[in-house]
Amino acid sequence: MLKYDLIIIGGGPAGMMAGFIASQNKNNKILIIDRNKSFGRKLSLTGKGRCNITHNEMDFKKMIQYYNSEGGKFLFSGFSKFGVKETLNFFKKNGLDLKVERGNRYFPKEGDSQSVIDFFEKNLKKDNIDIFYSSKVTKLNVKNKKIINIELSDDRVVSASNYIIASGGKSYPITGSDGLIFDLIKKAGHNISDLTPALVPLKCKEEWIKKLSGLSLKNVSLKIKGSKKSIFGEMLFTHFGVSGPIVLNISNTVVKMISTKDVILCLDLKPALTLKALDLRLQRDFDKYANHDFKNSLNDLLPQNLIKEIIKLSGISFHKKVHQVTKEERLKLAKVIKNIEITISGHLGFETAIVTSGGIDLKEVDQKNMKSKILDNVYFCGEVLNIDGKTGGYNLQACWTTGFIAGSNFTNNVDKK
Ligand SMILES: Cc1cc2nc3c(=O)[nH]c(=O)nc-3n(C[C@H](O)[C@H](O)[C@H](O)COP(=O)(O)OP(=O)(O)OC[C@H]3O[C@@H](n4cnc5c(N)ncnc54)[C@H](O)[C@@H]3O)c2cc1C
């Protein structure tokens, strides 16, 4: 049986970072296993193929607000050791230049996601690292609170003194992270908090929205009906409902609510204007187009293909002239523009979710070193943990941080031998 100092399960961003760091100590004999025929299959899709590697937020106290609350608290100490600043330095020092773009998002300066994968693969081709591609971990054999060996789909059995589990979540299963390994981890003694799709497009009941599929709305805001908190940004109408950054970012909460009740989202098309300011703006536009058909008076304010639907929702007759619209009707119109209700009927599930909410119970992992509190020779990093972030590079940052800590902690242990 092949025996290593460390076996890393999963060659995604978290596993590759852990491998890079752990292999700095040449004495460490490391094996990285991935069920795909190459590393970073999911990473290749990130940032629409360009890899939004992290977010330009150096204050880790602010940074943690962009994660689920347990995840943010858990990452606090990790960010103080290896946060965004250290991540940027790491890539620069090792030869991958990054640049910041609109929305404070970092991307590779040249190339795309593949250049990030190439960067790691180049750095992981070392004498002290073995790689098993196309090999799936099918069993974790545990004895006396330790993994003693693991069984692979190709009938091999391999063993190590330590294991880093970086097998990802359950979303986008075609990339290899299908979540089946959670059953093995559970059998080994860990609790797994509920797994639900997060950052996932939402289905809606309103047919008119689906008919406007492809319409992208910028600078709008969205909130769950009854909630005070709204999020601002860009969204998209699709043939099944709604998507785009602000929908994805609100989806986690919606997915959890929808199993028990209908969820209604309120879309504000003009969040920068108060109702009063919007009414004044409508009055100015109505003065400008006083003798036109009412339906032609909103061209300056709203996207062309949305006007018909907004008028329908306002209940004002299409055939009125602008000067025939009453004050009450105008106020109703302003209210509609600031509060379009969208009835959410479902979501697109794990198949298309960008991340997984839930994972290894964080109470069972030491945040200082990513070590399991249940199994003596096991570490976790990346999305397999109950950590999920908003869009904008936060999820990959959690992988760099936890991967670095798991990998460097393992190195420290070996140094102490
Ligand atoms: C379309 C899309 C776009 C995204 N864009 C961004 C973005 O721009 N910025 C951002 O921050 N985040 C983005 N994300 C999220 C980000 O990609 C993930 O959070 C990240 O890849 C998680 O990394 P990981 O290493 O924990 O897991 P993964 O990347 O899922 O890697 C886990 C690896 O483990 C392997 N594995 C699993 N089970 C086994 C097993 N039993 N045996 C052997 N191997 C196994 C899998 O094959 C996989 O390669 C995006 C996700 C998607 C789907």
PDBQT file of the ligand as one rigid body, heavy atoms in Angstrom, charges set to zero:
ROOT
HETATM    1  C1  LIG A 501     -20.209  28.785 -12.559  1.00  0.00    +0.000 C 
HETATM    2  C2  LIG A 501     -19.444  29.167 -11.298  1.00  0.00    +0.000 A 
HETATM    3  C3  LIG A 501     -18.805  30.386 -11.241  1.00  0.00    +0.000 A 
HETATM    4  C4  LIG A 501     -18.120  30.745 -10.072  1.00  0.00    +0.000 A 
HETATM    5  N1  LIG A 501     -17.451  31.940 -10.058  1.00  0.00    +0.000 NA
HETATM    6  C5  LIG A 501     -16.771  32.296  -8.930  1.00  0.00    +0.000 A 
HETATM    7  C6  LIG A 501     -15.985  33.480  -8.917  1.00  0.00    +0.000 A 
HETATM    8  O1  LIG A 501     -15.804  34.158  -9.942  1.00  0.00    +0.000 OA
HETATM    9  N2  LIG A 501     -15.384  33.817  -7.743  1.00  0.00    +0.000 N 
HETATM   10  C7  LIG A 501     -15.507  33.061  -6.609  1.00  0.00    +0.000 A 
HETATM   11  O2  LIG A 501     -14.977  33.461  -5.565  1.00  0.00    +0.000 OA
HETATM   12  N3  LIG A 501     -16.184  31.889  -6.620  1.00  0.00    +0.000 NA
HETATM   13  C8  LIG A 501     -16.803  31.480  -7.763  1.00  0.00    +0.000 A 
HETATM   14  N4  LIG A 501     -17.460  30.281  -7.778  1.00  0.00    +0.000 N 
HETATM   15  C9  LIG A 501     -17.415  29.416  -6.579  1.00  0.00    +0.000 C 
HETATM   16  C10 LIG A 501     -16.060  28.660  -6.526  1.00  0.00    +0.000 C 
HETATM   17  O3  LIG A 501     -15.771  28.102  -7.774  1.00  0.00    +0.000 OA
HETATM   18  C11 LIG A 501     -16.095  27.562  -5.466  1.00  0.00    +0.000 C 
HETATM   19  O4  LIG A 501     -16.461  28.115  -4.239  1.00  0.00    +0.000 OA
HETATM   20  C12 LIG A 501     -14.740  26.864  -5.380  1.00  0.00    +0.000 C 
HETATM   21  O5  LIG A 501     -14.409  26.230  -6.590  1.00  0.00    +0.000 OA
HETATM   22  C13 LIG A 501     -14.707  25.846  -4.234  1.00  0.00    +0.000 C 
HETATM   23  O6  LIG A 501     -13.414  25.306  -4.224  1.00  0.00    +0.000 OA
HETATM   24  P1  LIG A 501     -13.072  23.928  -3.508  1.00  0.00    +0.000 P 
HETATM   25  O7  LIG A 501     -11.638  23.677  -3.790  1.00  0.00    +0.000 OA
HETATM   26  O8  LIG A 501     -13.523  23.968  -2.114  1.00  0.00    +0.000 OA
HETATM   27  O9  LIG A 501     -13.985  22.868  -4.241  1.00  0.00    +0.000 OA
HETATM   28  P2  LIG A 501     -14.095  22.474  -5.796  1.00  0.00    +0.000 P 
HETATM   29  O10 LIG A 501     -13.634  23.568  -6.676  1.00  0.00    +0.000 OA
HETATM   30  O11 LIG A 501     -15.477  21.984  -5.957  1.00  0.00    +0.000 OA
HETATM   31  O12 LIG A 501     -13.059  21.285  -5.926  1.00  0.00    +0.000 OA
HETATM   32  C14 LIG A 501     -13.269  20.067  -5.244  1.00  0.00    +0.000 C 
HETATM   33  C15 LIG A 501     -12.592  18.971  -6.030  1.00  0.00    +0.000 C 
HETATM   34  O13 LIG A 501     -12.735  17.739  -5.297  1.00  0.00    +0.000 OA
HETATM   35  C16 LIG A 501     -12.964  16.700  -6.210  1.00  0.00    +0.000 C 
HETATM   36  N5  LIG A 501     -13.711  15.630  -5.541  1.00  0.00    +0.000 N 
HETATM   37  C17 LIG A 501     -14.928  15.706  -4.936  1.00  0.00    +0.000 A 
HETATM   38  N6  LIG A 501     -15.274  14.511  -4.424  1.00  0.00    +0.000 NA
HETATM   39  C18 LIG A 501     -14.250  13.673  -4.689  1.00  0.00    +0.000 A 
HETATM   40  C19 LIG A 501     -14.010  12.292  -4.421  1.00  0.00    +0.000 A 
HETATM   41  N7  LIG A 501     -14.914  11.535  -3.781  1.00  0.00    +0.000 N 
HETATM   42  N8  LIG A 501     -12.849  11.753  -4.856  1.00  0.00    +0.000 NA
HETATM   43  C20 LIG A 501     -11.923  12.490  -5.529  1.00  0.00    +0.000 A 
HETATM   44  N9  LIG A 501     -12.103  13.801  -5.808  1.00  0.00    +0.000 NA
HETATM   45  C21 LIG A 501     -13.251  14.373  -5.397  1.00  0.00    +0.000 A 
HETATM   46  C22 LIG A 501     -13.763  17.315  -7.347  1.00  0.00    +0.000 C 
HETATM   47  O14 LIG A 501     -13.573  16.617  -8.550  1.00  0.00    +0.000 OA
HETATM   48  C23 LIG A 501     -13.206  18.747  -7.392  1.00  0.00    +0.000 C 
HETATM   49  O15 LIG A 501     -12.219  18.893  -8.394  1.00  0.00    +0.000 OA
HETATM   50  C24 LIG A 501     -18.099  29.876  -8.937  1.00  0.00    +0.000 A 
HETATM   51  C25 LIG A 501     -18.750  28.640  -9.033  1.00  0.00    +0.000 A 
HETATM   52  C26 LIG A 501     -19.411  28.283 -10.203  1.00  0.00    +0.000 A 
HETATM   53  C27 LIG A 501     -20.087  26.934 -10.271  1.00  0.00    +0.000 C 
ENDROOT
TORSDOF 0
